[in-house]
Amino acid sequence: MRKVRAAQTAVLVLLGGSAACIHNPPSVGGKPSAPEAPNQYWTPPAHAIARDSAPRNVVPPDIEQRITQLKLKDVVDLGLLNNPQTRASYAQARAAGAVIGSTFGKYLPQVTANGLAERTGSTGGTGSIAGGTTVGTGNGGAKEHDRGIFQPSATATWLLWDFGRFGAMESAKQAAFSASYTHNATVQAVTLAIIQSYCNYNAAKAIRDGARKTVQEDSVGLASAKERHDAGVATISDVLQAQVTYSQAVFSLETDEGSVQTTRGSLAVALGFPANLPYDIAPEPPDVPVQSIAQSVDSLVDEAVNHRPDLASFRAIAREQHANIAVVRGNWLPQLTVGANGSQTFYSANQSLLNGHTWTVQAGVSIPLFSGLQNYYDIFQAKELARAADANAEYQRDLVVYQVFTSYYNLRTATAQVKSSGDLLTSAQSNYDVALGKYKQGVGAILDLLTAEAALASARATEAQARWTWYADLAQLSHDAGVIGIHGEMPIQLTSDSTSRGSR
């Protein structure tokens, strides 16, 4: 005992000493599995590096031919085809639909086939027994004895009835409906994001084009100031102020050029493409006739309450929770089952007389009697979850109404702003023309001209932004009302055209 205890003590001391020497996580593949210091990079082992490649672009052949001349419908179609969000929601909806079949399969016969193959052997001396047969020899010698068995069998069970059957099927159906409605909502959300990115890109291009005009106009003002200075009717201060305004216009143009590229990249991402995809939209975007909305906010609210797929998904979730009450209740009610089992046993040739078969037929009923009140609390929980789902669906409905209300008045505001921005641009252009004419004639001050130039540049940018903001707000209202089309259609009733232009 003393030796045993001494050995145990030595082992514990050795293990304790080894543990005290461990200061770092173990290495993997000759590389540390964690950084060695807080101020160092971690060098991963070779098999820890996950290689990836640039995204593969799926462009239909008919669109690929005009990849640099895309229209809004092309942009939306490409986005829905390539965006990972729509693919994910599609797969999730299909997975939820498969649960219906799985649930139904629970109430079909379940058949299982089994097979058992066994080979046993033994050796024994005098008088040894194996399988009821003496295998020993009288003189103490040894003799082998073996036996082979093959036993196939089949078992069938069938749940004939339980009280949660219809609830389980309804719950699975509603879960599938919810997932499919969620896919529809995802498609609408992606469509809206694509249209908004499309509008932002067009607005950026329109503002950039306006900035180019501003640079040209400011260069005219600078040239006029130099001419007047050379003629001796203006001071060098006029030239310098005009030069500053021109330089600021060039700087703003460079900023706007950058905005065009960043919004173009944002649109590419909305399409599910990398930002460096070599594409572009049509140089002359489709005319956007700015019209006043003809529908009332109440009619659009009715549209939304009845057509918003995300709201329908929440309602389906609530119905699923109500159906689940029957499932939980059925777990604590009687179940009726039938079953059958059959097997055939085959022995090796020297014991073939033992071959035979067996079969069993069963019918059973399971009646839960007492579960420590667990069933009552499970049912209580299911009912409360159903009430919570009802309340959440009601909240989502109120949120949808608010979204439609907000979008409706945002669109009305945007419509009014388009008209006022057009009037502002007309006035600013007239003011600039007068100021430039007066300055060239020598009866105007440089500050008046520069002020007019700045006002015209601002009005031009405001007008360009206002029109595409109106179009984006129309898309937002179509989405919030649940009527935005799969190709970007926006079937909101509008009045006759009032502010459309032939070009932009």
TAPE-V749056 format. One line per field, one symbol per residue. ss: DSSP state (A for helix, B for strand, O for the rest). phi: phi as a letter, one per 40 degrees, with the letter a starting at -180 (. if undefined). psi: psi as a letter, one per 40 degrees, with the letter a starting at -180 (. if undefined). Layout:
# TAPE-V749056
ss=???
phi=???
psi=???
This chain:
# TAPE-V749056
ss=OAAAAAAAAAAAAAAAAAAAOOOOOOBBOOBBOOOOOOOOOOOOOAAAOOOOOOOOOOOOAAAAOOOOOBOAAAAAAAAAAAOAAAAAAAAAAAAAAAAAAAAAAOOOOBBBBBBBBBBBBBBBOOOOBBOOBBOOOOOOOOBBBBBBBBBBBBBBBBBBBBOOAAAAAAAAAAAAAAAAAAAAAAAAAAAAAAAAAAAAAAAAAAAAAAAAAAAAAAAAAAAAAAAAAAOOOOOAAAAAAAAAAAAAAAAAAAAAAAAAAAAAAAAAAAOOOOOOOOOOBOOOOOOOOOOOBOOOAAAAAAAAAAAOAAAAAAAAAAAAAAAAAAAAAAOOOOBBBBBBBBBBBBBOAAAAAAOBBBBBBBBBBBOOOOOOOAAAAAAAAAAAAAAAAAAAAAAAAAAAAAAAAAAAAAAAAAAAAAAAAAAAAAAAAAAAAAAAAAAAAOOOOAAAAAAAAAAAAAAAAAAAAAAAAAAAAAAAAAAAOOOBOOOOOBOOOBOOOOOOOOOO
phi=.cccccccccccccccccccccbbcccbggbccadcacbbcccccdcccccabcdccbbddccdcbcbbcbdcccccccccbccccccccccccccccccccccccbbdbbbbbabbabbaabaccgcbaggbcbcbccgcbacababbbbcaabbbaccaacbcccccccccccccccccccdccccccdccccccccccccccccccccccccccccccccccccccccgbacccccccccccccccccccccccccccccccccccccgbcccccbacddbcdcbccbcccccccccccdccbbccccccccccccccccccccccccbbdbbbbaaaaabbbccdcbcccdabbaabbbabbbcbabggccccccdccccccccccccccccccccdcccdcccccccccccccccccccccccccccdccccccccgbbcccccccccccccccccccccccccdcccccccccccgbcccbgcbcccbcccbbcbcab
psi=ddddddddddddddddddddeheiiiihfeiieiieiefiihhiideehhiiiiihhhhidddddfdefiiddddddddddehdddddddddddddddddddddddeiihhhhihhhhhiiiiiaheihhfehheiideeiihihihihhgiiihhihhdhieeddddddddddddddddddddddddddddddddddddddddddddddddddddddddddddddddddeeeiidddddddddddddddddddddddddddddddddddeeiidehgiiihdgiihghhiihdiidddddddddeehddddddddddddddddddddddefiiihiiiihiihhhiidefdeeiiiiihhihihhhhdhffedddddddddddddddddddddddddddddddddddddddddddddddddddddddddddddddddddeeeiidddddddddddddddddddddddddddddddddddefehideeigfhhiaihdfiidi.
